[in-house]
Amino acid sequence: MGRGQVQLARVLAWSFLGAAIGHGEDFGATCAPAPGTIDQISMLQVHGVEAVASKVLATSGDESHAHVGSQNKHHGPKELRGPPGGGVDLDLEMLVEDHSKPCHTVYLTNVFTTRADPQGKRKGMPDFTYFERYYRSMLSLPSGRASALILYDYLPEDLVSNYTTGDGTVSFQKVDVSKIDKLMGLNDLRFLVFEEQVKKHPEWETIFLTDIRDVMAIHNPCFFVNRNPDKLFVGSQPNNLKPYKWALRQFAMAGGKYLDWYNSQPDDEVVELNAGLLGGKRPMILSVLRKINEMLMDPELGGRKNGTNVTVNMAAVNYACYQGFGKEKVVTGSPLHSEFRSFENRTNVYFWHK
């Protein structure tokens, strides 16, 4: 998209939104994000032009609320799918909230390079393309109301300096993971680092911990979280926690009381939660991180006792949320996030989760 097209898209998007909430041109003038050193509108079409097009084309809305316990169908590999029924009314409501109410969310994510990637997603030293999709999605959110902190153990200095934004929307923080148990995989040790960072920043009120490769920010979830401050907002997969062979394998690796808990759960009771998206108000995040890390650092954990790799973060997140808080405290599914691995092309959710 050329710069002239970008500016036209910005005008069209804000004009439409201004008319929608009765503020006319003043809304666009006061709420459009200020341009920064990096082009912050590469994803504007997601929030503006596509939303306008959807408003014209859609015939019905999808205002379903996030859920726990229902089993969804898995929709095939890597095919972009639109939202059921359009969901435009909800999409517009999210967009208006994004740009009209002051509510700040901190997004915490990570790129760790000094240990092997257990899922084999990273080959060699990552460059910008490794997190480009996540990065651009952050720049599409209203300036000053969302900020991402990317934790890293080692990255080239020019990569960090080139992609740190002047307005604080995206920043980087180097952390030392060398002292963390060498048996812990990348996806497990990140939760220890997340807890340490959250404790250092008492000013953070609404916090989301996310994958950097599989997640994009579509709307600021701060307003959604404020309506339910005593709940956890967690990604989920289109399958139940039990019975499910992969989940059983995770809990079998954990062993002990964790496997006993899993085996004691009724079939088809709750969906399997995904460790790549976890958020809420500060007290809830600190509480769930404490429970996750208690399990991950348990000396009786199966892998640790056997001297093998400890990669049970998915089991830890499900155990901490369901055993520690109960399913009634968990918010998942639409409108929090798109259906995992369905590659849906939709904007009426707060997060796109591949």
C-alpha positions, 0 to 999 in steps of 0.5 A: 500500500503506497503512502497516498493510499494509506492516507486515503484509507486513514481518512475513509476509516476515520470518517466512517467511524466518526459518522458512526458515533456522531462525532463527524470529522472531529473524531478522525482528527482527534483519535487517529494514531499519530504517525511514528518513525515506523509506518504504523498503518500497514495494518490499517486496512484490518481496522478501517477499510476492511471493517467498512467493507464488512459493514456493507457486505455483512447480513448478520452479526455474531455477538457470541460471548467467550466460552468454556466447555463446548467442542468446536470443529477443527477447520482444515489446514491453513485456509483463511476463513471469514467469521460466521455470519459476519460479526460486523456489529461487534467488530464496529463496537470494538473499533469504536472502543479502541479509539474513543476510550482511554484504556491501556494494555501491556502485551508481554512476549519473548524471543529467546535464542540461546536455547533450542526451540522445542517446536523447531519453529526457529532456524538460526538467529531470527530476523525481523520476519520472525516477528513482523506480523506481530510487530505490525499488528501492534502498530495498528492499535491506537498509539498510547493505549497499547504497548508491547515489551519483547523480552529477549536473551540475545538479538543483534543490536541493530535489530533491537534499535531499528524496531524500537519505536520512539513512542513506546509502542514496541520496546525490547528488554534484555533478560538473563535466562542462563541461571534458569534450570537448563532442563526447562524448554523455551516455552516453559521458562518464559513464564518465569521471566514473565512473572519477574517482569510483571512484578517489576512493573506495578503500573501495569494494570491490564496485561496479556502474555502472548506468543510472538509468532502465532498471535496478532493484536486486532483490538485493544482488549482492555475494555473487555477485561475491565468488564470482567476484572476477576476472570482470566482471558485465555486462548483455547484450541478446538478440542476438549481437554479430555479425552485428547491424546496430546493433552494426556501426553503432556500430563503424563510427562508431568506425572504425579499429582498433575496426571492424577488430576487430569485422569480425574476430570470428566470427559468433554467438560472443558476445552483445552487452553492454549499457553500462547495467549493469557491475560487479565488484570494485574492481580489475576495475572500474578496469581495465575503465573505463581500457580503455573510456575509452582508446577513448572518448578516442582522438583517432583515433575516427571521430566525433572526427576528423570533428568529430561527436558521439561516442556509441559507449559500447556499442561501447566496453564490448563492445570493452573487455570482450571484446578486453581481458579475453576472453569467459571473464572476462565474466558476463552473463544470468541470474541477474545480470539479467533479459532486456533489453527483455523486461520480465520480472516476476521476482525471481530475478535481481540486477537488472531491466533493463527 
